[in-house]
Amino acid sequence: MHIDGASRGNPGPAAYAVVVKAVDGALLAAFSKCLGQATNNVAEYEALLAALGYALRHHHLRLTVVSDSELLVRQIQGSYKVKSAGLQPLHQQARQMIERLESFAIEHVRREHNREADRLVNKALDAAEAGKTSVEPRAAPVVILHAAATHHRGVLELHHSLPLAEGEEVELEIRRKN
């Protein structure tokens, strides 16, 4: 999972983005959320919490997170102390969620190696500034899933499974391949 959090003003309007990929690099989901007013570090932690929540809900228990926030990565790894009182509860919540995973790794990369998440978080901030999206905190993120399917005898047969809960309702958009 690639994550990014951003704030314009620090504190200012803030958002996060999460890009979920399979081991083979196939895009499984991408989502973002506006947080209202927050610091960039809070937005980075909210991105991590959203990624961990998604992983746990969809039973992805072996997880590698990629972030361009050196502070977040080093704090989660334990090499930096969490001095900010505002980040301490977010850090504690992240550590509790990480303990529920079978394996977890977090890597720091330069921003140019985190382009998809960076683009998505900036798109969310641009939309919020233009008044095109709700800025309510803690709203459920919209998750976009991609899958290929073949139509056989009136039934769409997926080429691979999707991380959906039993009985979960989804909205479907179909595009024909050329």
CORKAZI-V724687 format. One record per run of one state. SS is the DSSP state (h for helix, s for strand, l for the rest). FROM is the first residue (numbers start at 1). TO is the last residue. If there is no record, write none. Layout:
ss=<SS	SS>
from=<FROM	FROM>
to=<TO	TO>
//
This chain:
ss=<l	s	l	s	l	s	l	h	l	s	l	h	l	h	l	s	l	h	l	h	l	s	l	s	l	s	l>
from=<1	2	9	12	22	27	39	40	58	62	68	70	78	85	99	103	109	111	114	115	130	144	145	149	153	155	159>
to=<1	8	11	21	26	38	39	57	61	67	69	77	84	98	102	108	110	113	114	129	143	144	148	152	154	158	178>
//
